[in-house]
Amino acid sequence: MLTTVESGVILRPTSTKAVQVPKQERLLNISDVARALNVDPWTVRRWLNEGRFNWTAGNRITGAFKTGPSRTHPWRIPQSAFDRFIRERQEERGQANE
C-alpha cells in the first residue's frame, strides 16, 4: 500500500505520523527525480539520505519522506521539495561561477 493523500495530509500506512503536504502536491519517486536530473538513481538515494530534499519550516522538517519505517519502504519527494532543490542547486552553481 502506497501513501494516501487526504485533506492535504499524507498518511503513512505503517505509522501514525503524517507529513503536511499541500492538497494537490505531486509526489515524485526516485526514478522520476533521476530521470529529470539525468543522474543515476543511486545518486538521488544518496542525496535523500543526506537530507538534500528536506528543510526546516518553523520547528518541523518538511520535504522528502519514506512511506514506512524500514529501509525497504520507498521514498516520496513532493514536487515543491524537488523545485526547491533545483533552485538551490542553480544558486550554488551561479555563485561558483562568479
Backbone bond lengths (Angstrom), bond angles and torsions (degrees), N, CA, C in turn:
res aa  C-N    CA-C-N  psi(-1)  N-CA   C-N-CA  omega(-1)  CA-C   N-CA-C  phi
1 M - - - 1.457 - - 1.523 109.33 -
2 L 1.321 115.53 129.39 1.457 120.33 178.91 1.517 109.77 -88.14
3 T 1.298 115.27 -179.13 1.452 119.95 178.72 1.515 110.62 -68.74
4 T 1.304 116.84 154.32 1.456 121.32 175.98 1.516 108.38 -121.94
5 V 1.309 115.68 146.20 1.458 120.35 178.49 1.516 108.08 -110.15
6 E 1.319 115.68 120.76 1.461 121.45 177.80 1.526 107.87 -133.27
7 S 1.283 116.62 121.34 1.467 122.09 177.36 1.520 112.66 54.31
8 G 1.315 117.02 36.99 1.453 119.87 177.04 1.510 114.53 78.79
9 V 1.335 118.73 9.28 1.455 121.72 178.52 1.517 108.30 -119.32
10 I 1.308 116.51 129.34 1.457 120.35 178.28 1.516 107.79 -90.93
11 L 1.306 115.23 122.69 1.456 120.74 -179.91 1.520 109.65 -97.51
12 R 1.294 116.66 129.61 1.453 121.00 177.01 1.527 107.37 -86.24
13 P 1.329 117.84 129.13 1.454 120.26 -174.48 1.522 114.82 -65.12
14 T 1.328 118.58 -26.60 1.460 120.43 -177.01 1.520 112.12 -105.86
15 S 1.310 117.14 13.86 1.450 120.35 -175.63 1.517 109.91 -147.48
16 T 1.316 116.07 156.89 1.453 119.87 175.16 1.518 111.08 -90.06
17 K 1.333 116.54 -5.89 1.462 120.38 179.23 1.522 109.93 -74.90
18 A 1.315 116.00 151.15 1.463 120.99 178.02 1.516 108.56 -133.28
19 V 1.304 115.65 153.51 1.459 122.27 178.10 1.516 107.16 -114.64
20 Q 1.325 117.16 128.68 1.460 120.93 179.18 1.521 110.26 -74.02
21 V 1.309 116.32 125.48 1.460 122.60 177.61 1.519 106.68 -141.04
22 P 1.342 118.52 137.89 1.458 119.65 177.47 1.532 111.47 -54.15
23 K 1.340 116.35 150.49 1.461 121.93 -172.36 1.516 115.63 -48.78
24 Q 1.282 119.07 -53.88 1.456 121.82 -174.53 1.525 112.64 -95.47
25 E 1.315 116.83 24.59 1.467 121.33 -178.66 1.527 110.48 -66.48
26 R 1.301 116.04 130.36 1.463 121.27 176.61 1.522 107.97 -83.40
27 L 1.321 117.03 134.89 1.456 121.68 178.51 1.523 109.58 -104.38
28 L 1.322 115.51 126.54 1.461 121.88 -179.82 1.522 109.48 -100.60
29 N 1.318 116.76 153.78 1.455 119.80 172.53 1.531 108.49 -107.64
30 I 1.318 116.20 -179.83 1.462 120.47 -176.58 1.524 111.71 -59.59
31 S 1.323 116.88 -41.58 1.472 120.52 -179.24 1.525 111.60 -63.00
32 D 1.331 117.13 -40.86 1.468 120.85 178.70 1.529 110.69 -58.76
33 V 1.330 115.67 -48.01 1.465 120.98 -177.50 1.534 110.17 -66.42
34 A 1.325 116.77 -44.04 1.473 120.44 -179.61 1.522 110.90 -60.74
35 R 1.328 116.47 -42.81 1.465 120.61 179.51 1.531 110.79 -64.80
36 A 1.316 116.74 -44.33 1.468 120.96 -177.74 1.530 112.02 -64.50
37 L 1.332 116.63 -34.29 1.466 120.55 -177.56 1.526 113.17 -98.18
38 N 1.327 115.71 -2.21 1.456 121.51 -179.37 1.530 111.59 56.88
39 V 1.338 115.65 47.73 1.466 122.33 177.24 1.525 108.45 -128.16
40 D 1.309 115.85 166.62 1.458 121.96 177.96 1.536 109.92 -71.54
41 P 1.332 118.19 143.51 1.466 120.08 177.38 1.535 113.07 -55.69
42 W 1.328 117.77 -31.17 1.469 119.86 178.30 1.526 111.24 -66.10
43 T 1.316 117.54 -30.56 1.469 120.98 175.49 1.524 109.47 -64.76
44 V 1.326 116.79 -43.94 1.475 120.86 178.56 1.527 109.76 -62.90
45 R 1.335 117.49 -41.97 1.473 120.55 178.22 1.531 110.51 -59.96
46 R 1.326 116.09 -42.42 1.467 119.80 178.93 1.529 110.60 -62.17
47 W 1.335 116.51 -44.48 1.462 120.26 178.36 1.525 110.77 -61.15
48 L 1.330 116.94 -40.89 1.467 120.37 178.66 1.524 110.51 -62.51
49 N 1.319 116.61 -44.76 1.471 119.92 179.42 1.527 112.23 -66.39
50 E 1.330 116.74 -26.58 1.471 121.27 176.50 1.525 111.90 -81.79
51 G 1.338 117.30 -8.71 1.461 120.59 178.91 1.519 114.40 82.56
52 R 1.315 118.15 20.23 1.459 120.69 -176.31 1.525 114.31 -70.87
53 F 1.319 117.98 -16.06 1.466 120.82 178.55 1.525 111.25 -102.85
54 N 1.328 117.37 14.75 1.467 122.34 -179.71 1.519 110.26 -121.04
55 W 1.314 116.05 156.01 1.457 121.72 175.56 1.522 107.94 -153.65
56 T 1.312 115.70 166.72 1.456 120.84 -179.21 1.517 109.45 -95.32
57 A 1.323 115.31 129.32 1.467 122.16 176.11 1.522 105.94 -123.18
58 G 1.320 115.74 103.10 1.465 118.60 -174.53 1.517 108.04 69.65
59 N 1.324 115.97 -123.09 1.460 118.78 178.63 1.527 111.86 -107.11
60 R 1.349 116.53 17.05 1.457 121.34 -178.84 1.522 110.81 -117.92
61 I 1.311 114.99 147.13 1.460 120.30 172.24 1.515 106.40 -94.12
62 T 1.317 116.69 127.52 1.456 121.21 -179.92 1.515 109.60 -122.86
63 G 1.303 115.53 166.63 1.459 120.31 179.05 1.507 111.19 122.73
64 A 1.335 116.84 -139.74 1.459 122.56 -175.77 1.529 110.43 -65.96
65 F 1.319 115.39 151.82 1.462 120.39 -179.86 1.521 110.06 -152.85
66 K 1.327 115.73 159.17 1.463 121.08 174.19 1.523 107.39 -92.79
67 T 1.323 116.19 149.76 1.466 120.17 -177.30 1.519 112.45 -81.69
68 G 1.309 118.55 -0.86 1.456 122.20 178.29 1.518 110.70 -164.79
69 P 1.330 117.25 178.55 1.460 120.90 -172.82 1.529 116.16 -79.52
70 S 1.323 118.88 -21.11 1.468 118.38 -174.90 1.529 111.21 -89.94
71 R 1.335 115.23 166.80 1.457 118.68 -178.86 1.515 112.66 -71.44
72 T 1.331 117.92 -14.40 1.464 119.95 -179.31 1.524 113.35 -86.68
73 H 1.317 117.99 -9.44 1.465 120.29 177.86 1.522 109.74 -72.60
74 P 1.326 116.73 140.88 1.470 119.64 -176.28 1.529 113.46 -73.62
75 W 1.319 114.65 154.16 1.458 122.38 174.46 1.514 109.55 -83.57
76 R 1.323 116.62 151.19 1.457 123.61 169.99 1.521 107.06 -130.40
77 I 1.328 115.11 133.00 1.466 121.87 -178.54 1.520 107.70 -118.22
78 P 1.345 117.57 112.30 1.470 119.12 176.70 1.528 110.48 -60.57
79 Q 1.317 116.76 146.19 1.462 121.86 179.81 1.522 110.62 -54.29
80 S 1.336 117.79 -38.89 1.466 120.86 -179.65 1.527 111.40 -63.70
81 A 1.334 117.78 -36.28 1.468 120.80 178.04 1.529 110.17 -68.94
82 F 1.324 116.45 -39.11 1.465 120.80 177.38 1.527 110.04 -63.88
83 D 1.340 116.90 -47.07 1.472 121.02 179.40 1.525 111.32 -60.04
84 R 1.314 116.66 -41.58 1.462 120.98 179.28 1.532 110.56 -64.75
85 F 1.334 116.66 -41.12 1.461 121.97 177.30 1.530 110.32 -58.68
86 I 1.330 116.34 -45.00 1.465 121.46 179.73 1.533 110.33 -61.75
87 R 1.341 116.92 -47.58 1.478 120.56 179.71 1.528 111.28 -58.43
88 E 1.340 116.49 -46.96 1.463 120.07 -178.25 1.531 110.84 -64.89
89 R 1.308 116.15 -37.31 1.469 120.59 178.38 1.528 110.71 -65.06
90 Q 1.347 116.63 -41.90 1.462 120.39 178.32 1.528 110.86 -65.51
91 E 1.341 116.88 -39.13 1.473 120.43 178.17 1.510 110.84 -63.97
92 E 1.358 116.70 -42.43 1.460 119.97 178.66 1.526 110.87 -61.35
93 R 1.320 116.36 -42.83 1.457 120.21 179.71 1.520 111.65 -67.47
94 G 1.340 116.65 -35.92 1.453 121.11 177.76 1.512 112.02 -64.75
95 Q 1.333 116.93 -40.74 1.464 121.44 178.30 1.513 111.14 -69.77
96 A 1.321 117.04 -34.00 1.472 120.54 179.88 1.513 110.85 -69.54
97 N 1.343 117.58 -28.57 1.464 121.70 -179.40 1.522 113.06 -81.73
98 E 1.318 117.44 -12.39 1.469 120.79 -177.04 1.505 111.89 -79.49
